[in-house]
Amino acid sequence: MSSFENNNINNPFGVPNTARPNLGALASKFLSARDAEQLKNLFKNKGGQDSSNPSITDIPANVLEKAMGDEERKKLEEEKKRRDIPKQIIAWAEKYNLGDKVWVKENFEFNNDGSVICNTDLNLNFMTEPDFPESIKYVKGYLFLDGLTSAKGLNLPDEIGGSLTLDGLTSTEGLKLPYKVGASLRLDSLTSAEGLNLPKEIGYTLILNGLTSIKGLELTGIKVGSAIYVNNVPDVEKYELHEKYPDLKVFCMYRYL
């Protein structure tokens, strides 16, 4: 089980199910006696509502700002940001015709810490400029981003359950890969491995067929479940790669070293 699956909220699209602070007590603590009395009078005739503890959404922003201390204000700001994340994901999905609100509710999970889990494949090969929501930390399926030629500004998830394909990238500049890819990682257009920081775990194959040399390719501490493909690297360098990392399979001349 991924670490992202442990703190889901039930309904990020509804009203927050959290205990609200006693705003009457906060008003008495942080406001002058006059302002606190004005706040009480503001709500005493509001449909039978307890005027000593009105709803946080009913209080004018300037009054709420005065009534809250730094800690309460910080928590409120964090809560607002977290509650906005589903709307941001919906807007992103609709922008690229991936789906609507219903599709998002069916395929995404929203955690209390603000992180998001995507439970489906994402085919974004049409995307030519990086635009991936930073809040999506785990994609359980495949993630296709072959239309990108640059990784500048690209926020990739921390973990991908399926394969990650970035076959259009020609440079490692700005590229921060996930720490884990469950299936294959494809970077077929890279011609140099200089600056390439690979995931700690790749479940199936690592495909780097655009490389013409193994210079800069660092695989110490990298776990690859199946094999490494560097088809355009001279065979002598493939043997060198195998000697340096004997536990990793290297495809060479229609067989594995």
Buried (B, 14 or more C-beta within 10 A) or exposed (E): EBEBEEEEBEEBEEEBEEEEBEBBEBBBEBBEEEBBEEBBEBBEEEEEEEBBBBEBEEBEEEBBEBBBEEEBEEEBEEBEEBBEBBEBBBEBBBEEEBBEBEBBBEBBBBBEEBBBBBEBBBBBBEBEEBBBBEBBBBBBBBBBBBBBEBBEEBBBBBBBBBBBBBBBBBBBEEBEBBBBBBBBBBBBBBEBBEEBEBBEBBBBBBBBBBBEBBEEBBBEEBBBBBBBBBEEBEEEBBEBBBEEBEEBBBBBEEEEB
